[in-house]
């Protein structure tokens, strides 16, 4: 097993790399400079580099020994359309773009592990490092899979790690089974009959229809989903009209739907469609529903998760673990990888207490103190999986 002192010794280099990526954020499918950087480092360390999957994706492969097993490690590279407000010396140099979710840290951790694994080569099999674009709402994982990433680079197990504020810095957390919620988007167009606000009886008011839909949807979670199951229905936007005395012809709604079980997800879709159609019919309006089943439930394989957790516990001990980790209602496109290959999505604490800032916030920053732990864990996992 590799002595990880080299990773800690090179922590300054790792921090500088992370902060460079942070200062130069790129949105989904635009990670040109980031993928150039990743590809150049991997090539320098002896990896076989493959580019072009999902546009800006990069895969580095390294084979050692005669082992037939293979492992995949994935890091996301894209930033968010957020205007950074940290005031840090390495803050984003591109207005309106920010690494507000820590993908800069995820990329730096995997690169640091890649360097260490290439230098020591204490494993027997094939290592596939997957640097994925467009995780943030653009389904980069789905596109990489559609373009054959697992056919070209087959894996016996695939793993990914995400930082999480609110947990002690550097602690590792695992949960088998459903771990991250599905995320579906519903767009609704309600068409009525517009008219003068003083004569509503001669109209079919789509705003009233939207209001009825909003209230009716509140019964789905409370009356159609078992109390111990998780479900969320959020009406995030309603757009209609411009003047107080004009009843518009149409209104549009945007709805977010989340669940932790596929059968609950299916039931939510069925009831939401029924309720929207019924409420529109009651008021004499017409309705169009676009139901986009976006991100699936992320389900960690039980055997792979148990293995990955034991590797962590053997390394950092019980004190370095997040115990009794609960599922999250956020979503993650690594779920598509786990539908195709057994594996595990794990968390690393980004820090808690005063100054801790949640992801997707303009004041967030990845905690550089956890870089060595994350990179070290990847090395331990690969060497254990390909022992």
Phi, psi and omega in degrees: 000137185292138170285122186272012180297332180295324179296315179293325180293331181261021184298326180297318178297321180293319180295317179298321177297313181299316182290330174295314178298320180299320182288343183234064183288148178225138182284173183305133181067010176240019187277052187292309181292322179296315180292327174299315180298312181300312182298319181295317179295315181298317179297320180299326183268004173098011178280151169277118190256133179235133184232164173104343177295129184055033176083287186252008180291152179227135173235127175248131180240144179217124181249137177225136177070200184248010183298141182271345183282155179220151180228145176243133174240131184242137171232141177268150188242345192276157177256182182247155175281069183233140177272114186294140179228033182276331184073014182286153179296337178253025179299162182307134176264004181240108184304136177080005177229137185204142170278078184266008180233359175088015179293337173298317178291321179299316179295317180295320179297317182290324176295319178297318176295321180300318180296314181297316181294326178289327181284320186268320179052045178268055176209162185231098183150206185241130178252124176246117178258118187251110177259107192260136173274166160057047175285328189283078172083359183248006171059046178299326179297315180299320180291319178299319180293318179298331180269008168092027184298320182278340173286319180283327183230071185297146182228140172279338176205147181227140189222151176213155182228141177227137174288153179216109173299154180098352176242150182306139185302127174086351177284146185253139184230141183224151173206124178280157178081202180299124186234324178234143187285156168292161178219107179249147180244131180241125175248127185238131174244116180256122180248123178239215176231116182283170179174191181284137179297340179277349181231061185295340182290346178261013182234170165239105192278110180291338178293318177297320178299316179298318179298318179295321179297315180303311181293320181294325180294337180294342181277346185296307182293319185283337186235349180243350181245134179303141185304332181270000175263148179269135173206142178224130171235117182236120172274103187270341183204140170226125180238122179197134171066173179220341184236149183289336183252020179234122173274120187285164177287325185214164176219154179234144180233148174234126187232137175253136184229131182224148178205162179250357177229135182303322181292327175292320178302316180295320180294321177300315180299314182299312184290321180298314179297317180297315183294316181298314180296319182292317180295320177297318180296322180302322184263001178080022180260163172257151184220142172240132183239122173251108184255106183261102177286088192282267186266131179283171173296135176273118183241114178281131178295133185298314183292315180295322180292318178299318179296311182297323179292320180294323176302316180294315184294322178295332183272307186261350181077174181300327182293339181264012184249149168270109183274150175053047180294126181272158175295162180244145178273354171287170183236167187203130186281356170298345176306325180294322176299317183288342173286336185256340185210135178295144181181198185209137173252120185239166180245151170233128183298135179261358181118148179229182179080198184298134179091350178286132184233133182291154177296162182067021178249140182296348178260004184285150169211142175294142183274110182296340181293343183261359183301313183295322179294314179297315179295318179298322179295318178301319179297313179301318183295313181298314182294330178282319182292322181252042182289000000 
